[in-house]
Amino acid sequence: MAQPRFTRVWFLTGCSSGLGKLFVSAIVARGDKVIATARDITTLSEFEHNEDVRLLRLDVTETQDILNEIATKAIQVFGHIDVLVNNAGYVLSHVWEETRQSDLLHQFNTNVFGPLNLTRAFLPHMRSRRSGTVIFMSSIAAWLGVAVGGPYSASKFALEGSVESLEKEVAPFGVHVHLAVLGQFRTAILESTRRKTDRTLESISDYDGAVEAFQTRLEQTNGKQPGDPVQAVERVVDAVCRTGHFAGYENIPLRIVLGSDAIEIIRDQCQGMLRDLEGQQELARSTDFLGEAKLGDINNFVAYVFYHPRFQFCSKLQEVE
Ligand SMILES: NC(=O)c1ccc[n+]([C@@H]2O[C@H](COP(=O)([O-])OP(=O)(O)OC[C@H]3O[C@@H](n4cnc5c(N)ncnc54)[C@H](OP(=O)(O)O)[C@@H]3O)[C@@H](O)[C@H]2O)c1
């Protein structure tokens, strides 16, 4: 006899366009339920009468108290939340010397603190149910810093570091955490109306060349990105539901890397880093206290033990190898 299908309830941010809106369609097409949020919910009018979709207004930069209230309200809609997708985000690109602190803070509030605060709002619910999945949208920008791309890169680097720790903290409670690390996908993200690239009034002429080259590259890339956003969304949904490419998977990696450009960039970065490490072995050892345990005696190195993934309490809080 066929098993009844498990219906999940999803909570999504940033659904007014791009990947967020595609997520809503993909989730509904699978027969799941979704609370779709946007700063302006009139952008989601096509889902207004769909009984599997509820629309909520949400700016992810709201205070923790407001995010907590929204989470409580969202949980009441269908009785629980199985999956949180932290999708909202935007690109701020400036050279660092011209970047205003207020703009940088807004970039981090949207791309880093908002997703983490919202996750904090849903975690008590997921922990108490010993079940849940949280997805964070990351980028190759988290792997490669390019000139003039610093603020966006910094936000996604910070997000990846935060999520890497979070995963280890919540795994013992049945909460799965993943980073969808995307290459360049053909959404509106690079449209001049969406990305924040305007230079300040005090722009520094020394950087004109770099800024113009960067802007030209963004304009040339916009609309020609190699990645199909429909496919990206399907792969992420498959990862959560263990269907399609992920059918039969017991463990999904922390990073779900999407786009052939993403694989190449991340591989190049890792290989470059390994090459850098090769030349630094002796240099690194030269700063250890002399006469004490060597790196081989890893049990004696508290810091090493803390950071070495061989040790269970790094990957799971409770057990030590
Ligand atoms: N497309 C790519 O190539 C790519 C690559 C790597 C990572 N990503 C990531 O994927 C996610 C979605 O991007 P996308 O390509 O779908 O771009 P998009 O079409 O520009 O969508 C971004 C969404 O985020 C929303 N948003 C921005 N600030 C918000 C805030 N403070 N509160 C709530 N919503 C907010 C936007 O809403 P408004 O309409 O209100 O502005 C919009 O719905 C982002 O996190 C992005 O960094 C995209």
The ligand as a MOL file (V3000), in Angstrom:
LIG
                    3D

  0  0  0     0  0            999 V3000
M  V30 BEGIN CTAB
M  V30 COUNTS 48 52 0 0 0
M  V30 BEGIN ATOM
M  V30 1 N 21.0440 35.0540 -8.5470 0
M  V30 2 C 22.2910 34.7170 -8.2460 0
M  V30 3 O 23.1640 34.6190 -9.1070 0
M  V30 4 C 22.6590 34.4390 -6.8210 0
M  V30 5 C 23.9200 33.8780 -6.5690 0
M  V30 6 C 24.3020 33.6040 -5.2780 0
M  V30 7 C 23.4480 33.8710 -4.2360 0
M  V30 8 N 22.2380 34.4200 -4.4980 0 CHG=1
M  V30 9 C 21.3890 34.7150 -3.3340 0
M  V30 10 O 20.0820 34.2340 -3.5390 0
M  V30 11 C 19.1390 35.0460 -2.8490 0
M  V30 12 C 18.0250 35.4670 -3.7810 0
M  V30 13 O 18.5670 36.2440 -4.8250 0
M  V30 14 P 17.8820 36.3920 -6.2630 0
M  V30 15 O 18.9040 36.0470 -7.2500 0
M  V30 16 O 16.5710 35.7200 -6.3030 0 CHG=-1
M  V30 17 O 17.7370 37.9910 -6.3320 0
M  V30 18 P 16.4500 38.9420 -6.3910 0
M  V30 19 O 15.5460 38.5420 -7.5070 0
M  V30 20 O 17.0040 40.3110 -6.3790 0
M  V30 21 O 15.6950 38.6100 -5.0280 0
M  V30 22 C 16.1240 39.0830 -3.7960 0
M  V30 23 C 14.9560 39.1060 -2.8620 0
M  V30 24 O 15.4080 39.5480 -1.5710 0
M  V30 25 C 14.4590 40.4860 -1.1080 0
M  V30 26 N 14.9940 41.3780 -0.0970 0
M  V30 27 C 16.0430 42.2300 -0.1570 0
M  V30 28 N 16.1860 42.8720 1.0070 0
M  V30 29 C 15.2040 42.4150 1.8320 0
M  V30 30 C 14.8190 42.6910 3.1670 0
M  V30 31 N 15.4670 43.5770 3.9270 0
M  V30 32 N 13.7760 42.0050 3.6920 0
M  V30 33 C 13.1010 41.0980 2.9590 0
M  V30 34 N 13.3820 40.8280 1.6820 0
M  V30 35 C 14.4300 41.4720 1.1230 0
M  V30 36 C 14.0270 41.2420 -2.3490 0
M  V30 37 O 12.8170 41.9230 -2.0500 0
M  V30 38 P 12.4310 43.4000 -2.6100 0
M  V30 39 O 11.7120 43.1640 -3.8990 0
M  V30 40 O 11.5620 43.9700 -1.5340 0
M  V30 41 O 13.7290 44.1420 -2.7810 0
M  V30 42 C 13.8420 40.0660 -3.2960 0
M  V30 43 O 12.6170 39.4350 -3.0820 0
M  V30 44 C 19.9450 36.2180 -2.2630 0
M  V30 45 O 20.2640 35.9420 -0.9110 0
M  V30 46 C 21.2180 36.2070 -3.0860 0
M  V30 47 O 22.3310 36.7540 -2.3990 0
M  V30 48 C 21.8230 34.7170 -5.7590 0
M  V30 END ATOM
M  V30 BEGIN BOND
M  V30 1 1 1 2
M  V30 2 2 2 3
M  V30 3 1 2 4
M  V30 4 1 4 5
M  V30 5 2 4 48
M  V30 6 2 5 6
M  V30 7 1 6 7
M  V30 8 2 7 8
M  V30 9 1 8 9
M  V30 10 1 8 48
M  V30 11 1 9 10
M  V30 12 1 9 46
M  V30 13 1 10 11
M  V30 14 1 11 12
M  V30 15 1 11 44
M  V30 16 1 12 13
M  V30 17 1 13 14
M  V30 18 2 14 15
M  V30 19 1 14 16
M  V30 20 1 14 17
M  V30 21 1 17 18
M  V30 22 2 18 19
M  V30 23 1 18 20
M  V30 24 1 18 21
M  V30 25 1 21 22
M  V30 26 1 22 23
M  V30 27 1 23 24
M  V30 28 1 23 42
M  V30 29 1 24 25
M  V30 30 1 25 26
M  V30 31 1 25 36
M  V30 32 1 26 27
M  V30 33 1 26 35
M  V30 34 2 27 28
M  V30 35 1 28 29
M  V30 36 1 29 30
M  V30 37 2 29 35
M  V30 38 1 30 31
M  V30 39 2 30 32
M  V30 40 1 32 33
M  V30 41 2 33 34
M  V30 42 1 34 35
M  V30 43 1 36 37
M  V30 44 1 36 42
M  V30 45 1 37 38
M  V30 46 2 38 39
M  V30 47 1 38 40
M  V30 48 1 38 41
M  V30 49 1 42 43
M  V30 50 1 44 45
M  V30 51 1 44 46
M  V30 52 1 46 47
M  V30 END BOND
M  V30 END CTAB
M  END
